[in-house]
Structure formats: structure tokens, C-alpha cells
Amino acid sequence: MSDTQNEPMQDGNHATNAERLSGIIGQVRADLSLGNGGDARVLLEQRLHDAGIELSPAEFDLTLSSITDPA
């Protein structure tokens, strides 16, 4: 057995979509707080696209408001 990984990991990420979405929300909030990125809508759209997560327009708006108007 080798101590190095020589092939890609298969099925290495077992996060649910809710967990992935929560992580994306945190990433976008961090980007905005650091001044990296500008527009929350654009950042969220890009992160969701990159992660392959599709939200309905209502879900997107709710998620966006949780980023821009945290409770």
C-alpha cells in the first residue's frame, strides 16, 4: 500500500445539498465582508453554478436575502 494518492478520489464528498448551500452562503458572506467580489447576487449565482446547485427563483431570492439581510 502506498502512502500517496495516485488516482482521483471517487465519491469523496458526501455533503447534502443543504450542507453545500450552507457552505456557499458562508463563502459569499466572507467574500463580501472582505470586499472580494462586490455584488452578492453575482457571487451567489457563480458559486451555485460552480457547485452544480439549481434553485428555484423563490429559493434563490430567499437565499440571497439571508446573505444580504442576515437576522
Secondary structure, 3 states (H helix, E strand, C coil): CCCCCCCCCCCCCCCCHHHHHHHHHHHHHHHHHCCCCCCHHHHHHHHHHHHCCCCCHHHHHHHHHHHHCCC
